Amino acid sequence: MTQAGEAFDAGETFSGVDFDTGVEAAREFAALTPPGATPAQAALAWVIQQPGVTTVIPGARNPEQARQNAAAAALPPFTGDQLDAIQAIYDQHIRAQIHHRW
């Protein structure tokens, strides 16, 4: 697999976001990850925290990844400042590339 994303079109990488933008947004989101958690766990915890979400069904490649995914439910909710930072990542990197598709 290539590191620059040449093998993927935009629809195969970050749900319509170009590879470089998706990587930068993911790096910024990872910086918001609570200590002791992985970025994937933080992302799952964020999804769980969204209004109207009652369940999250992530994939897992092995039993350890399934356990790590399940542990996301025990993370504390994101604070208002963290949610604002996540919104800023979306607004800065993602909104212009995908929001018009909704």
N, C-alpha and C positions, 0 to 999 in steps of 0.2 A: 504494500500500500504506500502510496506517495504521501509525503508530509504536507504538501502544498494544496492538496485537494483537487488536482487536475482530473482524477478519475471519477469525480462526482459532478453532477449538475447541481444547481441550487436546490432543486427539490429533493435531492438525496442526502443533503448534509444537514442543514439547520432549518428545515421546514421553509425553504424559500429564501433564506438569507445566504448571501455569498460566504464562502469558506472563511476568508480572512476576517470579515466582520463577525461571524459566528464565533471564531476562536477568540477574538478580542473580548466580545461580550461574555463568553464563558470564563475567561480569565478574571474579568472584573467581578463576575458573580462569585467565583471561587474565593475571592478575597473576603467575601461576606460570610463564608462558611464558619459556623461556630467551632470553637476548639474541640477536638476529638471527633468531629464529624467529617465525612467526605463531601465534596461538592455534589455528588449524586444524592446523598442523603439530604443535604440542604435543599436541593431542587425538589425532591419528593415532599419534604416538610412544607415547602412553600406551596406546592400544589394542594396538599391536604388543608392548608390554611385558607384557601380561597372559598368565598361564600358559595354555597350550593354544592360543593364537592363533598360527597359522602364516602367515596372510596377511591383508591389509586391502585392500579394493577400494573406494576412495572415488570419488565422481563428480567430474567436472571440466567446466567450461563452455568452457574454451579450453586451448590447449597450455601456456600459462604456468602456469595453475592445476594442470595435470597434473604439470608439472615441480616446482612447489612442493610438491605432495602427495608426490611421489617423494622429495624431499629430507628429508622427515620421518624416513625410515629411517636417516639419518645422524646424527640427534640422539642425544646421550648418553642413557642410561637415566635416568629420574627417580630421585632419591635417596630414601632412606627418609623423610626429613623432607618432601620434596615429595609423596610418596605419602600420607603421613599428612595433609597439608594437603588433598589431593584427596578423601580419605576424609571429612574433616571437612566439606567443601563438600557432599558427598553426604548425609552424616548430618544436617546442618543444614537443607538446602534441599530435597532430593529424596526422601529415604527415605519420609517420611510420605505423600507423594502417589502413589508408584508401587510401593514395595516389596511391598505387600500383593497386588499383581496377579500376582506370580510364584507 
